[in-house]
Amino acid sequence: MQLKSSAERYGAIAQLFHWTTLVLIVTQFILAYQAEHTESLLQKAKTLTTHKSVGMTVFMLVILRLLWRMTNPAPTPLVTEQPWQRRLADCMHWALYSLILLTPVVGLLMSSAKNYPVSWFGLFTWPNFVQPNEPLFDFLKAAHGILATTIFCLAVLHIIAALKHHFYDKDNVLRRMLPLKLR
């Protein structure tokens, strides 16, 4: 498999960014659910610490992914795609990129507003960017939840669109992002 994208399909690096981001975001939802539904304060703190580390990993990964995308364009649109479908797909991708960048930033600010440290897997601690502020924390916590829910909804639409292309349109939109060449 080639590292860079071609006119026909995404390269290995773009695919790695895509699927790793997916796995990490699913992990984030699982960790958030576990933290919310645990009785043990110690276990909740451990789970949230991991959630924060993974969240900042997603943030850094998406920055790298965007840099890669700027220097390595996506495959050319399929001739079967209508212009409105291409515009809608572009809007969906950029909305997802924006939300995936914004959500960890809001989470980091939320932790800062509560004066909770955000460590990256114990290797370093991110600085606090705002002073402790309970009303700001409450606002950012709500915003973080709304952003995460929006990511989930857009991701579901993204998956539905990919499956529609694969099973209904019978085109190569989904196959271009899969690591294996499926018939």
N, C-alpha and C positions, 0 to 999 in steps of 0.2 A: 504494500500500500504506500502511496506517495504521501509525504508530509504536508505539502501545500495543496490547497484546493485547485481543482481544474475547472474548466468550463462546465463539465458534466457532473462533478460530485465534490463534496467536501473532503479535504485531506485529513490525515490522521490527527494532526494537531487541533484543527477545528472540532473534529469529532470528540477528541479527548476533553477539550474544554466543555463542549455541550453536555456530554454524558456525565462527566464529573460534577458539573454544576447541578445537574438533575439529582444525582445521588446525594449530594450535600444538602440540597434544599429539602428533599424527602427526609433526610436525617434531622434537619432543623424542625420540621413539623413533629416528628416522633419525639425529639427531645423536649420541645415545648409542651407537648401533651403529657409526657412523663412528669415534667416539673410541676405542671398544673394539678396533676392528679396523685401526687405523692403526699403522704402524711408526714413523713420524716423531714424535718427541716435540714438536717445534714445531707440527706440524699437530694433534696430539692436544690440546695446550694451547689452540690457537685454537678448535678445535671445542668443547672443554669450556667455554671462555669464552662462546661463543655459546649453548651449551646452558644455562648458568646465567642468561644474560640472558633467554632465551626462557622459562625456568622461572619467573623472577620476574615476567615479563610475564603468564604464565598465572595466577600467584598474585593479582596486582593485578586482572586481568580478572575473575576469579571473585568477588573481593570486590565489584566493581562490579555483576557479574551478580546476586549475592545481594541487594544493595541494591535493584536494579531489581525483582527478583522480589518483595521485601517490599512495594514500593509499587505493583506492577503484577502482580496475580495471574495465574496460568495460566488458560487457557480452562477452562470447566466440563467435568467428565468426560462422556464420551459415554454415552448411555443404554444402549448395548449392553455397556458395561464392567461386569463383575461387581465387587462391593465388594472382594473379595479381590484382583482384578487391580489395582484402583486403589491399594490399600494396598501391594501389591508394587511397583508403578511408583513410588509415592512413596518407598518405602524405597530403591529402586534409585537414584533421582535424588539423594536426600540422601546416600547412600553415595558416589556419584560426586563430588558437591560436596565432601564431607569429604575424600576421598582427593586430589582435585585441589588442595585447599588445603593439606593436610598434606604432600604429597610435596615441593613446593618448600621448605617450611619445614625439613623434614628434610635436604634437599639443602643449604640455607643453613647449617644447624648442622653438617653434615658438613664443608663447606668451612672453617667456623670452627675445627672441631676439628683440622684439618690446617694451619690458618693460611694458607689459600689465599683471596685476596680474591674477592669476588663483586661484579663491576661490572655496572651496568645499561647496556649498550651504550656504555660509556665516559663516560656522563653523570654518574654518581655511583657510589660504592662503598658497599655495604651494610656496616654495622658487624659486627664479629665478636661473636657472642653467647655464645660459650663459649671458654674458654682452650684452647690446643693440647693435645690429648690423643689419643694414638694408639689406645688401646683404644676410646675413645668414637667416634673416626673409623671404626674397623672396624665397630662396632655400627651406627652411623648409615648407613654405606655399604650394609650388608646390609639394613637397614630400608628405605632408599630404593629398592633393587632390588625388594624384596617389595611395597612400595606401588605402584611403577610396574607391576609384573606384575599386581597386583590391579586397577589401573585398566584395563589392557588387557583382562583377562578380563571385567570388568563392562561395558566398552564393547562388547565383542563380543556379550554377552547383550543389551545395550540395542539394538544394531543388529538382532539376530535378532528381538527382540520387535517392533521397528518394522516389519520386513519381514513378520513373521507377521500383524500388524494389516493391513498394506496388501494382501498377496497372498492370505492365507487368510481373515481375517475380513472383508476388503473394507470396512473402515471408514476414518475420516478421521484416525486418530491420526498417521500419518506426514505426510499432506498439510498438517496444521495447522502443522508446523514448516518446511515447504518454502517458499522465497521465491516460487516460482511456483505458481499454482493449477493443479495437474494433475488431469485427470479420472480 
